[in-house]
Amino acid sequence: MNLRTFYRLFYKHRIKKASIFLKLYIIIVVPLKYLVNIFYFEKKVYLDSYKNNFSDLFTKNLNTLFEHFNSDKGEYFVNQYVQPAKKNKKKIDAHGYAKIYETVFKNFKEKKINILELGSFYGNAAAALYFYFDKANIYSADINPDMFKYKSNRITNFYVDSSSRNSLKNDLISKKNNFDIIIEDASHMLKDQIISLFMLFPLVNPGGYFIVEELDFPETREDMRINQTKPDLKQILQNILKNTDFNSIYINDDEKKYFLENFSSIEIKKGNFNEIAIIKKK
């Protein structure tokens, strides 16, 4: 993690609300805090070597793998969203998506597939998927790719800003990769969820899935919809399920038409706290 990412993660939101004196204090303290945290940064894990000592992980269920690699998609995890120096070993409740994912992923388990995760953060979920899908190529995208701590011949880590149509087009769509599973776990902002689904759905292979985590964030959290225009993605998907028309300023007619003609099913399920949309392609 570089200094810029450290600032963006832990101080950018504070400086927006700070008084002039607090802003000056933060500007001074951030480099010092970064130097302290350097000693707590986790080392890179080379999964192609790691598997030699943990080969039994290939036989584990998805929740065990999520918890082994401390992904918040499992039932419990150690809070990974605090500064590394403040991280402790106490496990807290996580999203509990593993049981939902097992039902979706089981038919792909033995196949050579491509998986894309938007919002990979440290890459803990990608590491879990590496062992669950032992033939999969995993593409991990994030606005802060320097945070990603895993290496493998089967994992590609790269930059994407899911809030930007230009970035989605230039940094992802232009690469001309197709995916059997796309997991959208990035900013969770109202606009970003919509453009990610409708711009990237053409990249999903027939019979594949596009999954949106924390679907209900724009509905339940004001900070996820500030200065953004409804309907949110949950409302859009509910309208589609009711065969009711919808309009969004964030997508164009071609994107809307393609999605409506090519989706097979939409399911909205709930984990331990939040909702998840599972969208299958024809």
C-alpha positions as CSV (number, residue, x, y, z in Angstrom):
1,M,0.0,0.0,0.0
2,N,1.5,3.3,-1.0
3,L,1.1,6.6,0.8
4,R,-1.6,7.9,-1.6
5,T,-3.7,4.9,-1.0
6,F,-3.2,5.1,2.7
7,Y,-4.5,8.7,2.7
8,R,-7.4,7.9,0.5
9,L,-8.5,5.0,2.6
10,F,-8.1,6.4,6.1
11,Y,-8.1,10.2,5.9
12,K,-9.6,11.6,2.7
13,H,-13.2,11.4,4.0
14,R,-12.1,13.2,7.2
15,I,-10.3,16.0,5.5
16,K,-13.5,16.9,3.5
17,K,-15.3,17.7,6.8
18,A,-12.4,19.2,8.7
19,S,-11.8,22.8,9.7
20,I,-8.7,24.5,8.3
21,F,-6.7,23.8,11.4
22,L,-7.7,20.1,11.4
23,K,-6.8,19.9,7.7
24,L,-3.3,21.2,8.5
25,Y,-2.9,18.7,11.3
26,I,-4.0,15.8,9.0
27,I,-1.6,16.9,6.3
28,I,1.2,16.7,8.9
29,V,0.2,13.5,10.6
30,V,-0.6,11.3,7.6
31,P,3.1,10.7,6.5
32,L,4.0,9.9,10.2
33,K,1.0,7.5,10.5
34,Y,2.0,5.9,7.3
35,L,5.6,5.3,8.5
36,V,4.2,3.6,11.7
37,N,1.8,1.4,9.6
38,I,4.5,0.2,7.3
39,F,5.7,-2.2,10.0
40,Y,2.3,-3.8,10.0
41,F,1.7,-4.2,6.3
42,E,1.2,-7.9,5.4
43,K,3.7,-9.5,3.1
44,K,2.9,-10.7,-0.3
45,V,1.6,-14.3,-0.5
46,Y,2.7,-16.4,-3.5
47,L,-0.3,-18.8,-3.8
48,D,1.4,-21.1,-6.3
49,S,4.0,-21.8,-3.6
50,Y,1.6,-21.4,-0.7
51,K,-0.6,-24.3,-2.0
52,N,2.3,-26.7,-1.5
53,N,1.9,-26.4,2.3
54,F,-1.8,-26.0,2.3
55,S,-3.0,-28.4,-0.4
56,D,-5.9,-29.5,1.8
57,L,-7.5,-26.1,1.1
58,F,-8.5,-27.4,-2.3
59,T,-11.0,-29.7,-0.5
60,K,-12.6,-27.0,1.7
61,N,-16.0,-25.4,1.3
62,L,-16.3,-21.8,0.4
63,N,-17.0,-20.4,3.9
64,T,-13.9,-22.2,5.3
65,L,-11.8,-20.6,2.5
66,F,-13.3,-17.1,3.0
67,E,-12.5,-17.3,6.7
68,H,-9.1,-18.8,6.2
69,F,-8.1,-15.8,4.0
70,N,-10.1,-13.3,6.2
71,S,-12.7,-12.3,3.5
72,D,-15.8,-10.5,4.8
73,K,-17.8,-12.8,2.5
74,G,-17.7,-15.6,5.1
75,E,-19.4,-15.8,8.4
76,Y,-16.6,-14.2,10.5
77,F,-13.6,-12.1,9.8
78,V,-11.0,-9.8,11.5
79,N,-11.8,-6.2,10.6
80,Q,-9.6,-5.4,7.6
81,Y,-11.0,-1.9,7.1
82,V,-8.9,-0.3,9.9
83,Q,-5.4,0.9,9.7
84,P,-3.0,-2.1,9.7
85,A,-1.4,-0.9,13.0
86,K,-4.9,-1.0,14.6
87,K,-5.8,-4.4,13.4
88,N,-6.4,-7.1,16.1
89,K,-7.3,-10.8,16.1
90,K,-10.9,-10.4,17.2
91,K,-13.3,-12.0,14.8
92,I,-16.5,-10.2,14.1
93,D,-19.7,-11.1,12.1
94,A,-19.2,-10.9,8.3
95,H,-21.6,-10.8,5.4
96,G,-22.3,-14.5,5.3
97,Y,-22.5,-14.7,1.5
98,A,-20.7,-18.1,1.2
99,K,-23.8,-20.2,1.6
100,I,-25.4,-18.2,-1.2
101,Y,-22.4,-18.5,-3.5
102,E,-22.1,-22.2,-3.0
103,T,-25.4,-22.7,-4.8
104,V,-24.3,-20.6,-7.7
105,F,-20.7,-21.7,-8.0
106,K,-21.1,-25.5,-7.6
107,N,-21.8,-26.1,-11.3
108,F,-18.6,-24.3,-12.3
109,K,-16.3,-25.8,-9.7
110,E,-14.5,-28.3,-12.0
111,K,-14.5,-26.1,-15.1
112,K,-11.8,-23.8,-16.5
113,I,-13.5,-20.5,-16.1
114,N,-12.7,-16.8,-15.9
115,I,-13.8,-14.8,-12.8
116,L,-13.7,-11.1,-12.4
117,E,-14.0,-9.4,-9.0
118,L,-14.5,-5.6,-8.9
119,G,-13.4,-4.2,-5.6
120,S,-10.7,-6.7,-4.7
121,F,-9.2,-4.7,-1.8
122,Y,-6.4,-6.8,-0.2
123,G,-7.4,-9.8,-2.5
124,N,-8.6,-12.1,0.3
125,A,-11.7,-13.3,-1.6
126,A,-9.6,-13.9,-4.7
127,A,-7.2,-16.1,-2.7
128,A,-10.3,-18.1,-1.5
129,L,-11.6,-18.4,-5.0
130,Y,-8.1,-19.6,-6.1
131,F,-8.5,-22.7,-4.0
132,Y,-12.3,-23.2,-4.6
133,F,-11.9,-23.1,-8.4
134,D,-8.6,-24.9,-9.0
135,K,-8.8,-24.3,-12.8
136,A,-10.0,-20.7,-12.8
137,N,-8.3,-17.6,-14.0
138,I,-9.1,-14.8,-11.6
139,Y,-9.1,-11.1,-12.5
140,S,-9.0,-8.8,-9.5
141,A,-9.7,-5.1,-10.2
142,D,-9.6,-2.2,-7.7
143,I,-9.1,1.5,-7.6
144,N,-6.1,0.8,-5.3
145,P,-4.4,-2.2,-6.9
146,D,-1.3,-1.6,-4.8
147,M,-3.1,-3.0,-1.8
148,F,-3.5,-6.5,-3.4
149,K,-1.3,-8.9,-1.5
150,Y,-1.4,-12.1,-3.5
151,K,0.5,-13.4,-6.5
152,S,-0.2,-16.3,-8.8
153,N,0.0,-17.3,-12.4
154,R,-3.8,-17.7,-12.3
155,I,-4.5,-14.2,-10.8
156,T,-4.3,-10.9,-12.6
157,N,-4.5,-7.7,-10.5
158,F,-5.2,-4.4,-12.2
159,Y,-6.6,-0.9,-11.9
160,V,-10.3,0.0,-12.5
161,D,-12.4,2.9,-11.3
162,S,-15.9,1.5,-11.3
163,S,-17.3,5.0,-10.8
164,S,-16.0,6.1,-14.2
165,R,-17.5,5.0,-17.5
166,N,-14.2,5.9,-19.2
167,S,-12.2,3.6,-16.8
168,L,-14.6,0.7,-17.2
169,K,-14.3,1.1,-21.0
170,N,-10.5,1.7,-21.2
171,D,-9.2,-0.4,-18.4
172,L,-11.5,-3.4,-18.6
173,I,-13.9,-3.6,-21.6
174,S,-11.1,-2.8,-24.1
175,K,-9.1,-5.8,-22.9
176,K,-11.7,-8.0,-24.6
177,N,-11.9,-10.6,-21.9
178,N,-15.0,-12.5,-21.1
179,F,-16.0,-13.9,-17.8
180,D,-18.2,-16.7,-16.5
181,I,-18.7,-14.9,-13.1
182,I,-18.4,-11.2,-12.4
183,I,-18.6,-10.2,-8.7
184,E,-19.3,-6.4,-8.2
185,D,-18.0,-5.5,-4.7
186,A,-16.6,-2.1,-5.3
187,S,-17.8,1.3,-4.1
188,H,-21.5,0.3,-3.7
189,M,-22.5,3.8,-4.7
190,L,-25.9,4.1,-6.5
191,K,-24.4,5.2,-9.8
192,D,-21.5,2.8,-9.8
193,Q,-23.6,-0.3,-9.2
194,I,-25.8,0.7,-12.2
195,I,-23.0,1.5,-14.7
196,S,-21.0,-1.6,-13.7
197,L,-23.9,-4.0,-14.4
198,F,-25.2,-2.5,-17.6
199,M,-21.7,-1.7,-19.1
200,L,-20.1,-5.1,-18.2
201,F,-23.0,-7.5,-18.7
202,P,-22.0,-8.1,-22.3
203,L,-18.7,-9.5,-21.0
204,V,-20.5,-12.3,-19.2
205,N,-20.5,-15.6,-21.1
206,P,-23.8,-17.4,-21.9
207,G,-25.0,-19.2,-18.8
208,G,-22.7,-17.1,-16.6
209,Y,-23.5,-14.8,-13.6
210,F,-23.2,-11.2,-12.7
211,I,-23.4,-10.7,-8.9
212,V,-23.9,-7.4,-7.1
213,E,-22.9,-7.3,-3.4
214,E,-24.5,-4.9,-0.9
215,L,-27.3,-4.2,-3.4
216,D,-29.2,-2.4,-0.7
217,F,-26.5,0.1,0.3
218,P,-27.9,2.9,-1.8
219,E,-31.3,2.3,-0.3
220,T,-30.2,2.1,3.4
221,R,-27.2,4.4,3.5
222,E,-27.4,8.1,2.5
223,D,-23.7,8.3,1.9
224,M,-24.1,5.8,-0.9
225,R,-26.5,8.0,-2.9
226,I,-25.3,11.6,-2.2
227,N,-26.0,13.8,-5.3
228,Q,-27.1,10.8,-7.3
229,T,-30.4,10.2,-9.0
230,K,-32.8,7.4,-8.4
231,P,-33.9,4.7,-9.2
232,D,-31.2,2.7,-7.6
233,L,-30.2,-0.7,-9.0
234,K,-32.4,-2.6,-6.6
235,Q,-35.4,-0.6,-7.7
236,I,-34.4,-1.2,-11.4
237,L,-34.1,-5.0,-10.9
238,Q,-37.4,-5.1,-9.0
239,N,-39.1,-3.2,-11.9
240,I,-37.7,-5.7,-14.4
241,L,-39.0,-8.6,-12.3
242,K,-42.4,-7.0,-12.3
243,N,-42.1,-6.4,-16.1
244,T,-42.3,-2.7,-15.4
245,D,-40.3,-0.2,-17.5
246,F,-37.6,1.9,-15.9
247,N,-35.3,4.8,-16.8
248,S,-31.9,5.8,-15.5
249,I,-29.7,8.7,-16.5
250,Y,-26.7,6.5,-16.0
251,I,-27.3,4.0,-18.8
252,N,-28.1,4.4,-22.5
253,D,-30.8,2.8,-24.6
254,D,-28.5,0.2,-26.1
255,E,-27.2,-0.9,-22.7
256,K,-30.7,-1.2,-21.4
257,K,-31.9,-3.1,-24.5
258,Y,-29.0,-5.6,-24.4
259,F,-29.6,-6.4,-20.7
260,L,-33.3,-6.9,-21.1
261,E,-32.8,-9.2,-24.1
262,N,-30.0,-11.3,-22.5
263,F,-30.7,-11.8,-18.8
264,S,-32.2,-15.1,-17.9
265,S,-33.1,-14.7,-14.2
266,I,-32.7,-12.2,-11.3
267,E,-32.6,-13.3,-7.7
268,I,-32.2,-11.0,-4.7
269,K,-31.1,-12.8,-1.6
270,K,-30.0,-11.6,1.9
271,G,-26.8,-12.5,3.7
272,N,-26.3,-11.8,7.4
273,F,-26.9,-8.1,7.0
274,N,-27.1,-7.0,3.4
275,E,-28.7,-8.0,0.1
276,I,-27.0,-9.5,-3.0
277,A,-28.3,-9.7,-6.5
278,I,-27.6,-12.8,-8.6
279,I,-28.2,-12.2,-12.3
280,K,-27.9,-15.1,-14.8
281,K,-27.3,-14.6,-18.5
282,K,-29.1,-16.6,-21.2
